[in-house]
Every structure is written in C-alpha cells, then in structure tokens.
Amino acid sequence: MYKHIVLAADGSENSIRAAQHALLFAKQGAQLIEIVLVADFAKAKQDILHAQSREALDYERRQKVRVIEELFLSEKVTYNVKLLHGDPGPIIVDYVNSQAVDLVIIGSRGLNSLQEMVLGSVSHKVVKRVKAPVLVVK
C-alpha cells in the first residue's frame, strides 16, 4: 500500500477533510504522513510585518494545521510537519517530485470551472505536474 503520504494542508475545511482521508490510509499501514504547509509569498510579507519574531511567525503558521495535528495525535499516527515557502502549487510539486512519495492528498477549494481557468487552483496544479498519484478531496 502507500508508505509515504504527503498531505498538503492550509488549515481550511477542505484540508481537514483531506486529513481525515490521510488518517484512513495511516490506519491501513502508511508509515509516514508528512503534512506540508506552504507559506505563500503573496501573503508572507504582511505576515512578517505583523510578527513579533521569526519564532512567533513560525508558530502562527503552524497553528493553521494544529487541528490536523491533534487529529493525528489522538489516533496515534506518526507524522511530520514540513513548512515550505513560496507559491503553493509549484512548491508542493517540486517538493513531492524530489521525494519518494507514494501518494499526495490535497483538498479542493471548490472553484467552478471559470474561476479555476482564470485563477488556477493549487490542487489542479498539483494534479497536473506531480509524478505521484494524487487524491483530491472535496
């Protein structure tokens, strides 16, 4: 089955639903769930200006996935959190393609086809460019 799973998370409801699917795979024998959180450059400047310190900024970013961490801890699932910086779609793709990943799980933002065509979505970019299988959770 899947041994190394990357869960792309941002703290949204869809990423929490994706985490619940990752939990199912963990119960079936996945050895490592890696929660990947990307600090988006478009939002990072404002975050940095309002942060009191680097540690405080990292703590605030990590809080976005705290609900997911608590879910995994309550079920005794082994996981890591990886904080990356940049444009979320390409950064997730680059990270996953550089690792031995068996499955990527990502939430869908639920954009309609026009919104997705104009704006693009992280999940769409990941599905198109990543080499590993991808599960998109709505």
C-alpha positions as CSV (number, residue, x, y, z in Angstrom):
1,M,0.0,0.0,0.0
2,Y,1.1,3.6,0.4
3,K,4.0,4.0,2.8
4,H,4.9,7.7,2.4
5,I,2.0,10.1,2.1
6,V,2.2,13.9,1.7
7,L,-0.8,15.8,2.9
8,A,-0.9,19.3,1.5
9,A,-2.7,21.4,4.1
10,D,-3.5,25.0,4.7
11,G,-5.9,24.7,7.7
12,S,-9.1,25.1,5.5
13,E,-12.1,22.8,5.9
14,N,-11.1,21.0,2.8
15,S,-7.6,20.3,4.1
16,I,-9.2,18.9,7.3
17,R,-11.3,16.6,5.2
18,A,-8.2,15.6,3.3
19,A,-6.5,14.9,6.6
20,Q,-9.3,12.5,7.6
21,H,-8.6,10.5,4.4
22,A,-4.9,10.5,5.2
23,L,-5.9,9.1,8.6
24,L,-7.7,6.2,6.9
25,F,-4.5,5.4,4.9
26,A,-2.4,5.6,8.1
27,K,-4.7,3.0,9.7
28,Q,-4.1,0.8,6.7
29,G,-0.3,0.8,7.2
30,A,1.1,4.1,5.9
31,Q,4.4,4.6,7.7
32,L,4.7,8.3,7.3
33,I,2.3,11.1,6.9
34,E,4.0,14.3,6.0
35,I,1.9,17.5,6.5
36,V,3.2,20.1,4.0
37,L,2.2,23.7,4.8
38,V,3.3,26.4,2.3
39,A,3.8,30.0,3.5
40,D,2.6,31.8,0.4
41,F,5.0,34.6,-0.7
42,A,1.9,36.7,-1.7
43,K,0.8,36.7,2.0
44,A,4.2,36.3,3.7
45,K,5.2,40.0,3.5
46,Q,2.2,41.1,5.5
47,D,2.7,38.2,8.0
48,I,6.3,39.2,8.5
49,L,5.4,42.8,9.1
50,H,2.9,41.8,11.8
51,A,5.0,39.1,13.5
52,Q,7.0,39.9,16.7
53,S,9.7,37.4,15.9
54,R,10.7,34.6,13.5
55,E,9.6,32.0,16.1
56,A,6.3,33.8,16.6
57,L,5.7,33.8,12.8
58,D,6.5,30.1,12.5
59,Y,4.2,29.4,15.5
60,E,1.3,31.3,13.9
61,R,1.8,29.4,10.6
62,R,2.0,26.1,12.4
63,Q,-1.3,26.8,14.1
64,K,-3.0,26.6,10.8
65,V,-2.5,22.8,10.9
66,R,-3.0,22.3,14.6
67,V,-6.4,20.8,14.2
68,I,-4.9,18.2,11.8
69,E,-2.0,17.5,14.2
70,E,-4.5,17.0,17.1
71,L,-6.5,14.6,14.9
72,F,-3.3,12.5,14.2
73,L,-2.1,12.7,17.8
74,S,-5.5,11.4,19.1
75,E,-5.2,8.4,16.7
76,K,-1.5,7.9,17.4
77,V,-0.5,8.4,13.8
78,T,3.1,9.2,13.0
79,Y,3.5,12.4,11.1
80,N,5.9,15.3,10.3
81,V,5.2,18.9,9.5
82,K,7.2,20.5,6.8
83,L,6.9,24.3,6.4
84,L,7.9,25.4,2.9
85,H,7.9,29.0,1.4
86,G,6.8,30.2,-2.0
87,D,3.9,29.8,-4.4
88,P,2.0,26.8,-3.1
89,G,1.3,24.9,-6.3
90,P,4.8,24.8,-7.7
91,I,6.4,24.4,-4.3
92,I,4.3,21.4,-3.5
93,V,5.0,19.9,-6.9
94,D,8.8,20.5,-6.6
95,Y,8.9,19.0,-3.1
96,V,6.9,15.9,-3.9
97,N,8.8,15.2,-7.1
98,S,12.1,15.4,-5.2
99,Q,10.9,12.8,-2.6
100,A,10.0,9.1,-2.7
101,V,6.2,9.9,-2.2
102,D,3.6,7.2,-2.8
103,L,0.5,9.4,-2.6
104,V,-0.4,13.1,-2.3
105,I,-3.6,14.1,-0.6
106,I,-4.9,17.6,-1.1
107,G,-8.2,19.4,-0.5
108,S,-10.0,21.1,-3.3
109,R,-11.1,24.7,-2.9
110,G,-14.2,24.1,-4.9
111,L,-13.7,26.6,-7.6
112,N,-16.0,26.5,-10.5
113,S,-14.5,25.9,-14.0
114,L,-14.4,29.6,-14.8
115,Q,-12.7,30.5,-11.6
116,E,-10.2,27.7,-11.9
117,M,-9.4,28.7,-15.5
118,V,-8.8,32.4,-14.5
119,L,-7.3,31.9,-11.1
120,G,-5.9,28.4,-11.2
121,S,-6.0,26.2,-8.2
122,V,-3.3,24.6,-6.1
123,S,-4.9,21.2,-6.4
124,H,-5.2,21.5,-10.2
125,K,-1.5,22.5,-10.5
126,V,-0.5,19.6,-8.3
127,V,-2.6,17.0,-10.1
128,K,-1.2,18.2,-13.5
129,R,2.5,18.3,-12.5
130,V,3.3,15.9,-9.7
131,K,4.7,12.4,-10.5
132,A,3.0,10.6,-7.7
133,P,-0.7,9.6,-7.5
134,V,-2.9,12.4,-6.1
135,L,-6.2,12.2,-4.2
136,V,-8.2,15.4,-4.3
137,V,-10.7,15.6,-1.5
138,K,-13.8,17.9,-1.8
